[in-house]
Amino acid sequence: MIAIIDYGMGNLRSVQKGLEHVGFNAVVTRDVSEIDAARGVVLPGVGAFSACMENLGKFGLIEPIQKTGRRKKRF
């Protein structure tokens, strides 16, 4: 499963549908347990950087994303 990080910005469903179209199981989530269980994560670059970082912090997603990124292999 690929976790697409939902940080309240942009149309993330189009990213999800694109990944599904090429054969990946993808979910749009901000659930830390789903992020931890994911094979990989996608953090779409949508919207203003400062607002996106603020939302990631507000939802408590910065540390889980960093942790997942360190232990997952890139593909």
Jmol script that loads the backbone (N, CA, C; Angstrom):
load data "model"
ATOM      1  N   MET A   1       0.830  -1.164   0.000  1.00  0.00           N
ATOM      2  CA  MET A   1       0.000   0.000   0.000  1.00  0.00           C
ATOM      3  C   MET A   1       0.886   1.241   0.000  1.00  0.00           C
ATOM      4  N   ILE A   2       0.486   2.218  -0.784  1.00  0.00           N
ATOM      5  CA  ILE A   2       1.166   3.506  -0.835  1.00  0.00           C
ATOM      6  C   ILE A   2       0.292   4.511  -0.097  1.00  0.00           C
ATOM      7  N   ALA A   3       0.861   5.227   0.854  1.00  0.00           N
ATOM      8  CA  ALA A   3       0.129   6.247   1.597  1.00  0.00           C
ATOM      9  C   ALA A   3       0.384   7.613   0.958  1.00  0.00           C
ATOM     10  N   ILE A   4      -0.679   8.253   0.528  1.00  0.00           N
ATOM     11  CA  ILE A   4      -0.608   9.620   0.013  1.00  0.00           C
ATOM     12  C   ILE A   4      -1.000  10.513   1.180  1.00  0.00           C
ATOM     13  N   ILE A   5      -0.081  11.356   1.615  1.00  0.00           N
ATOM     14  CA  ILE A   5      -0.283  12.131   2.823  1.00  0.00           C
ATOM     15  C   ILE A   5      -1.308  13.242   2.589  1.00  0.00           C
ATOM     16  N   ASP A   6      -2.381  13.197   3.382  1.00  0.00           N
ATOM     17  CA  ASP A   6      -3.439  14.199   3.313  1.00  0.00           C
ATOM     18  C   ASP A   6      -3.126  15.300   4.322  1.00  0.00           C
ATOM     19  N   TYR A   7      -2.703  16.428   3.819  1.00  0.00           N
ATOM     20  CA  TYR A   7      -2.412  17.550   4.710  1.00  0.00           C
ATOM     21  C   TYR A   7      -3.304  18.742   4.401  1.00  0.00           C
ATOM     22  N   GLY A   8      -4.477  18.452   3.849  1.00  0.00           N
ATOM     23  CA  GLY A   8      -5.488  19.464   3.666  1.00  0.00           C
ATOM     24  C   GLY A   8      -5.256  20.424   2.519  1.00  0.00           C
ATOM     25  N   MET A   9      -4.445  20.052   1.558  1.00  0.00           N
ATOM     26  CA  MET A   9      -4.142  20.927   0.428  1.00  0.00           C
ATOM     27  C   MET A   9      -4.264  20.129  -0.863  1.00  0.00           C
ATOM     28  N   GLY A  10      -4.857  20.705  -1.866  1.00  0.00           N
ATOM     29  CA  GLY A  10      -4.848  20.144  -3.206  1.00  0.00           C
ATOM     30  C   GLY A  10      -5.778  18.964  -3.426  1.00  0.00           C
ATOM     31  N   ASN A  11      -5.801  18.500  -4.656  1.00  0.00           N
ATOM     32  CA  ASN A  11      -6.637  17.383  -5.075  1.00  0.00           C
ATOM     33  C   ASN A  11      -5.812  16.100  -5.048  1.00  0.00           C
ATOM     34  N   LEU A  12      -5.777  15.474  -3.908  1.00  0.00           N
ATOM     35  CA  LEU A  12      -4.956  14.281  -3.742  1.00  0.00           C
ATOM     36  C   LEU A  12      -5.601  13.054  -4.362  1.00  0.00           C
ATOM     37  N   ARG A  13      -6.886  13.098  -4.597  1.00  0.00           N
ATOM     38  CA  ARG A  13      -7.566  11.959  -5.228  1.00  0.00           C
ATOM     39  C   ARG A  13      -7.029  11.710  -6.633  1.00  0.00           C
ATOM     40  N   SER A  14      -6.614  12.750  -7.334  1.00  0.00           N
ATOM     41  CA  SER A  14      -6.068  12.531  -8.678  1.00  0.00           C
ATOM     42  C   SER A  14      -4.741  11.777  -8.594  1.00  0.00           C
ATOM     43  N   VAL A  15      -3.945  12.034  -7.568  1.00  0.00           N
ATOM     44  CA  VAL A  15      -2.695  11.285  -7.354  1.00  0.00           C
ATOM     45  C   VAL A  15      -3.030   9.831  -7.041  1.00  0.00           C
ATOM     46  N   GLN A  16      -4.024   9.628  -6.177  1.00  0.00           N
ATOM     47  CA  GLN A  16      -4.450   8.271  -5.832  1.00  0.00           C
ATOM     48  C   GLN A  16      -4.910   7.513  -7.076  1.00  0.00           C
ATOM     49  N   LYS A  17      -5.756   8.120  -7.868  1.00  0.00           N
ATOM     50  CA  LYS A  17      -6.282   7.451  -9.060  1.00  0.00           C
ATOM     51  C   LYS A  17      -5.165   7.135 -10.052  1.00  0.00           C
ATOM     52  N   GLY A  18      -4.198   8.020 -10.186  1.00  0.00           N
ATOM     53  CA  GLY A  18      -3.063   7.767 -11.072  1.00  0.00           C
ATOM     54  C   GLY A  18      -2.252   6.559 -10.625  1.00  0.00           C
ATOM     55  N   LEU A  19      -1.978   6.463  -9.320  1.00  0.00           N
ATOM     56  CA  LEU A  19      -1.234   5.312  -8.798  1.00  0.00           C
ATOM     57  C   LEU A  19      -2.031   4.024  -8.966  1.00  0.00           C
ATOM     58  N   GLU A  20      -3.330   4.091  -8.709  1.00  0.00           N
ATOM     59  CA  GLU A  20      -4.161   2.901  -8.882  1.00  0.00           C
ATOM     60  C   GLU A  20      -4.208   2.467 -10.343  1.00  0.00           C
ATOM     61  N   HIS A  21      -4.197   3.422 -11.235  1.00  0.00           N
ATOM     62  CA  HIS A  21      -4.249   3.110 -12.662  1.00  0.00           C
ATOM     63  C   HIS A  21      -3.031   2.287 -13.113  1.00  0.00           C
ATOM     64  N   VAL A  22      -1.886   2.508 -12.482  1.00  0.00           N
ATOM     65  CA  VAL A  22      -0.684   1.755 -12.846  1.00  0.00           C
ATOM     66  C   VAL A  22      -0.434   0.573 -11.907  1.00  0.00           C
ATOM     67  N   GLY A  23      -1.456   0.216 -11.109  1.00  0.00           N
ATOM     68  CA  GLY A  23      -1.378  -1.032 -10.366  1.00  0.00           C
ATOM     69  C   GLY A  23      -1.054  -0.962  -8.882  1.00  0.00           C
ATOM     70  N   PHE A  24      -0.934   0.227  -8.305  1.00  0.00           N
ATOM     71  CA  PHE A  24      -0.643   0.329  -6.878  1.00  0.00           C
ATOM     72  C   PHE A  24      -1.933   0.430  -6.076  1.00  0.00           C
ATOM     73  N   ASN A  25      -1.915  -0.126  -4.880  1.00  0.00           N
ATOM     74  CA  ASN A  25      -2.968   0.108  -3.904  1.00  0.00           C
ATOM     75  C   ASN A  25      -2.572   1.393  -3.183  1.00  0.00           C
ATOM     76  N   ALA A  26      -3.361   2.444  -3.333  1.00  0.00           N
ATOM     77  CA  ALA A  26      -3.011   3.744  -2.761  1.00  0.00           C
ATOM     78  C   ALA A  26      -4.159   4.276  -1.920  1.00  0.00           C
ATOM     79  N   VAL A  27      -3.817   4.874  -0.778  1.00  0.00           N
ATOM     80  CA  VAL A  27      -4.818   5.494   0.077  1.00  0.00           C
ATOM     81  C   VAL A  27      -4.394   6.926   0.387  1.00  0.00           C
ATOM     82  N   VAL A  28      -5.380   7.792   0.477  1.00  0.00           N
ATOM     83  CA  VAL A  28      -5.151   9.159   0.945  1.00  0.00           C
ATOM     84  C   VAL A  28      -5.417   9.138   2.439  1.00  0.00           C
ATOM     85  N   THR A  29      -4.417   9.528   3.235  1.00  0.00           N
ATOM     86  CA  THR A  29      -4.540   9.351   4.685  1.00  0.00           C
ATOM     87  C   THR A  29      -3.723  10.371   5.460  1.00  0.00           C
ATOM     88  N   ARG A  30      -4.139  10.558   6.691  1.00  0.00           N
ATOM     89  CA  ARG A  30      -3.307  11.239   7.678  1.00  0.00           C
ATOM     90  C   ARG A  30      -3.245  10.394   8.947  1.00  0.00           C
ATOM     91  N   ASP A  31      -3.635   9.131   8.805  1.00  0.00           N
ATOM     92  CA  ASP A  31      -3.619   8.174   9.906  1.00  0.00           C
ATOM     93  C   ASP A  31      -2.203   7.621  10.058  1.00  0.00           C
ATOM     94  N   VAL A  32      -1.602   7.866  11.220  1.00  0.00           N
ATOM     95  CA  VAL A  32      -0.209   7.469  11.457  1.00  0.00           C
ATOM     96  C   VAL A  32      -0.029   5.957  11.309  1.00  0.00           C
ATOM     97  N   SER A  33      -0.996   5.153  11.732  1.00  0.00           N
ATOM     98  CA  SER A  33      -0.854   3.697  11.608  1.00  0.00           C
ATOM     99  C   SER A  33      -0.833   3.272  10.141  1.00  0.00           C
ATOM    100  N   GLU A  34      -1.599   3.939   9.281  1.00  0.00           N
ATOM    101  CA  GLU A  34      -1.552   3.624   7.848  1.00  0.00           C
ATOM    102  C   GLU A  34      -0.219   4.063   7.241  1.00  0.00           C
ATOM    103  N   ILE A  35       0.285   5.208   7.684  1.00  0.00           N
ATOM    104  CA  ILE A  35       1.585   5.679   7.190  1.00  0.00           C
ATOM    105  C   ILE A  35       2.670   4.693   7.598  1.00  0.00           C
ATOM    106  N   ASP A  36       2.640   4.231   8.847  1.00  0.00           N
ATOM    107  CA  ASP A  36       3.630   3.266   9.336  1.00  0.00           C
ATOM    108  C   ASP A  36       3.572   1.948   8.573  1.00  0.00           C
ATOM    109  N   ALA A  37       2.372   1.520   8.191  1.00  0.00           N
ATOM    110  CA  ALA A  37       2.203   0.233   7.510  1.00  0.00           C
ATOM    111  C   ALA A  37       2.471   0.310   6.008  1.00  0.00           C
ATOM    112  N   ALA A  38       2.590   1.499   5.473  1.00  0.00           N
ATOM    113  CA  ALA A  38       2.705   1.671   4.025  1.00  0.00           C
ATOM    114  C   ALA A  38       4.040   1.174   3.487  1.00  0.00           C
ATOM    115  N   ARG A  39       4.004   0.698   2.263  1.00  0.00           N
ATOM    116  CA  ARG A  39       5.222   0.304   1.545  1.00  0.00           C
ATOM    117  C   ARG A  39       6.032   1.552   1.166  1.00  0.00           C
ATOM    118  N   GLY A  40       5.333   2.635   0.960  1.00  0.00           N
ATOM    119  CA  GLY A  40       5.970   3.908   0.625  1.00  0.00           C
ATOM    120  C   GLY A  40       4.983   5.035   0.858  1.00  0.00           C
ATOM    121  N   VAL A  41       5.499   6.240   0.839  1.00  0.00           N
ATOM    122  CA  VAL A  41       4.647   7.411   1.031  1.00  0.00           C
ATOM    123  C   VAL A  41       4.858   8.395  -0.110  1.00  0.00           C
ATOM    124  N   VAL A  42       3.779   9.127  -0.418  1.00  0.00           N
ATOM    125  CA  VAL A  42       3.843  10.212  -1.388  1.00  0.00           C
ATOM    126  C   VAL A  42       3.401  11.465  -0.652  1.00  0.00           C
ATOM    127  N   LEU A  43       4.233  12.480  -0.711  1.00  0.00           N
ATOM    128  CA  LEU A  43       3.917  13.776  -0.131  1.00  0.00           C
ATOM    129  C   LEU A  43       3.835  14.765  -1.287  1.00  0.00           C
ATOM    130  N   PRO A  44       2.633  14.891  -1.869  1.00  0.00           N
ATOM    131  CA  PRO A  44       2.497  15.749  -3.056  1.00  0.00           C
ATOM    132  C   PRO A  44       2.848  17.193  -2.758  1.00  0.00           C
ATOM    133  N   GLY A  45       3.537  17.823  -3.682  1.00  0.00           N
ATOM    134  CA  GLY A  45       3.911  19.233  -3.564  1.00  0.00           C
ATOM    135  C   GLY A  45       2.805  20.109  -4.102  1.00  0.00           C
ATOM    136  N   VAL A  46       1.769  20.290  -3.320  1.00  0.00           N
ATOM    137  CA  VAL A  46       0.603  21.046  -3.757  1.00  0.00           C
ATOM    138  C   VAL A  46       0.413  22.221  -2.816  1.00  0.00           C
ATOM    139  N   GLY A  47       0.187  23.410  -3.370  1.00  0.00           N
ATOM    140  CA  GLY A  47      -0.099  24.577  -2.548  1.00  0.00           C
ATOM    141  C   GLY A  47       1.151  25.305  -2.100  1.00  0.00           C
ATOM    142  N   ALA A  48       0.956  26.259  -1.230  1.00  0.00           N
ATOM    143  CA  ALA A  48       2.054  27.077  -0.706  1.00  0.00           C
ATOM    144  C   ALA A  48       2.846  26.278   0.319  1.00  0.00           C
ATOM    145  N   PHE A  49       4.154  26.291   0.195  1.00  0.00           N
ATOM    146  CA  PHE A  49       5.022  25.488   1.050  1.00  0.00           C
ATOM    147  C   PHE A  49       4.781  25.770   2.527  1.00  0.00           C
ATOM    148  N   SER A  50       4.719  27.027   2.909  1.00  0.00           N
ATOM    149  CA  SER A  50       4.581  27.347   4.335  1.00  0.00           C
ATOM    150  C   SER A  50       3.250  26.848   4.888  1.00  0.00           C
ATOM    151  N   ALA A  51       2.169  26.974   4.127  1.00  0.00           N
ATOM    152  CA  ALA A  51       0.865  26.485   4.579  1.00  0.00           C
ATOM    153  C   ALA A  51       0.876  24.966   4.679  1.00  0.00           C
ATOM    154  N   CYS A  52       1.512  24.301   3.732  1.00  0.00           N
ATOM    155  CA  CYS A  52       1.595  22.839   3.763  1.00  0.00           C
ATOM    156  C   CYS A  52       2.370  22.359   4.978  1.00  0.00           C
ATOM    157  N   MET A  53       3.508  22.969   5.251  1.00  0.00           N
ATOM    158  CA  MET A  53       4.307  22.578   6.411  1.00  0.00           C
ATOM    159  C   MET A  53       3.547  22.846   7.707  1.00  0.00           C
ATOM    160  N   GLU A  54       2.812  23.942   7.748  1.00  0.00           N
ATOM    161  CA  GLU A  54       2.014  24.246   8.933  1.00  0.00           C
ATOM    162  C   GLU A  54       0.969  23.160   9.162  1.00  0.00           C
ATOM    163  N   ASN A  55       0.296  22.736   8.101  1.00  0.00           N
ATOM    164  CA  ASN A  55      -0.714  21.675   8.233  1.00  0.00           C
ATOM    165  C   ASN A  55      -0.094  20.342   8.625  1.00  0.00           C
ATOM    166  N   LEU A  56       1.061  20.013   8.044  1.00  0.00           N
ATOM    167  CA  LEU A  56       1.728  18.769   8.435  1.00  0.00           C
ATOM    168  C   LEU A  56       2.033  18.776   9.925  1.00  0.00           C
ATOM    169  N   GLY A  57       2.504  19.907  10.429  1.00  0.00           N
ATOM    170  CA  GLY A  57       2.776  20.028  11.856  1.00  0.00           C
ATOM    171  C   GLY A  57       1.510  19.952  12.686  1.00  0.00           C
ATOM    172  N   LYS A  58       0.464  20.628  12.233  1.00  0.00           N
ATOM    173  CA  LYS A  58      -0.813  20.650  12.954  1.00  0.00           C
ATOM    174  C   LYS A  58      -1.403  19.244  13.075  1.00  0.00           C
ATOM    175  N   PHE A  59      -1.251  18.434  12.035  1.00  0.00           N
ATOM    176  CA  PHE A  59      -1.790  17.076  12.057  1.00  0.00           C
ATOM    177  C   PHE A  59      -0.821  16.062  12.668  1.00  0.00           C
ATOM    178  N   GLY A  60       0.349  16.511  13.106  1.00  0.00           N
ATOM    179  CA  GLY A  60       1.322  15.619  13.731  1.00  0.00           C
ATOM    180  C   GLY A  60       1.933  14.616  12.770  1.00  0.00           C
ATOM    181  N   LEU A  61       2.156  15.029  11.516  1.00  0.00           N
ATOM    182  CA  LEU A  61       2.607  14.083  10.486  1.00  0.00           C
ATOM    183  C   LEU A  61       4.078  14.190  10.130  1.00  0.00           C
ATOM    184  N   ILE A  62       4.780  15.193  10.594  1.00  0.00           N
ATOM    185  CA  ILE A  62       6.182  15.365  10.189  1.00  0.00           C
ATOM    186  C   ILE A  62       7.041  14.197  10.672  1.00  0.00           C
ATOM    187  N   GLU A  63       6.982  13.882  11.946  1.00  0.00           N
ATOM    188  CA  GLU A  63       7.809  12.790  12.481  1.00  0.00           C
ATOM    189  C   GLU A  63       7.454  11.432  11.877  1.00  0.00           C
ATOM    190  N   PRO A  64       6.160  11.058  11.768  1.00  0.00           N
ATOM    191  CA  PRO A  64       5.843   9.759  11.143  1.00  0.00           C
ATOM    192  C   PRO A  64       6.339   9.662   9.699  1.00  0.00           C
ATOM    193  N   ILE A  65       6.253  10.751   8.945  1.00  0.00           N
ATOM    194  CA  ILE A  65       6.736  10.736   7.562  1.00  0.00           C
ATOM    195  C   ILE A  65       8.244  10.554   7.540  1.00  0.00           C
ATOM    196  N   GLN A  66       8.954  11.278   8.393  1.00  0.00           N
ATOM    197  CA  GLN A  66      10.412  11.134   8.443  1.00  0.00           C
ATOM    198  C   GLN A  66      10.805   9.724   8.840  1.00  0.00           C
ATOM    199  N   LYS A  67      10.121   9.161   9.827  1.00  0.00           N
ATOM    200  CA  LYS A  67      10.428   7.805  10.295  1.00  0.00           C
ATOM    201  C   LYS A  67      10.172   6.781   9.188  1.00  0.00           C
ATOM    202  N   THR A  68       9.048   6.900   8.514  1.00  0.00           N
ATOM    203  CA  THR A  68       8.708   5.977   7.437  1.00  0.00           C
ATOM    204  C   THR A  68       9.706   6.102   6.294  1.00  0.00           C
ATOM    205  N   GLY A  69      10.069   7.315   5.960  1.00  0.00           N
ATOM    206  CA  GLY A  69      11.018   7.539   4.872  1.00  0.00           C
ATOM    207  C   GLY A  69      12.386   6.947   5.145  1.00  0.00           C
ATOM    208  N   ARG A  70      12.808   6.952   6.398  1.00  0.00           N
ATOM    209  CA  ARG A  70      14.120   6.396   6.743  1.00  0.00           C
ATOM    210  C   ARG A  70      14.152   4.879   6.654  1.00  0.00           C
ATOM    211  N   ARG A  71      13.033   4.220   6.916  1.00  0.00           N
ATOM    212  CA  ARG A  71      13.051   2.763   6.940  1.00  0.00           C
ATOM    213  C   ARG A  71      12.555   2.116   5.660  1.00  0.00           C
ATOM    214  N   LYS A  72      11.944   2.866   4.767  1.00  0.00           N
ATOM    215  CA  LYS A  72      11.419   2.304   3.521  1.00  0.00           C
ATOM    216  C   LYS A  72      12.446   2.431   2.419  1.00  0.00           C
ATOM    217  N   LYS A  73      12.452   1.452   1.549  1.00  0.00           N
ATOM    218  CA  LYS A  73      13.290   1.515   0.357  1.00  0.00           C
ATOM    219  C   LYS A  73      12.587   2.357  -0.681  1.00  0.00           C
ATOM    220  N   ARG A  74      13.348   3.119  -1.402  1.00  0.00           N
ATOM    221  CA  ARG A  74      12.773   3.944  -2.464  1.00  0.00           C
ATOM    222  C   ARG A  74      12.538   3.076  -3.686  1.00  0.00           C
ATOM    223  N   PHE A  75      11.477   3.359  -4.397  1.00  0.00           N
ATOM    224  CA  PHE A  75      11.171   2.598  -5.601  1.00  0.00           C
ATOM    225  C   PHE A  75      10.762   3.530  -6.698  1.00  0.00           C
TER     226      PHE A  75
END
end "model"
wireframe off; spacefill off
backbone 0.3
color backbone group
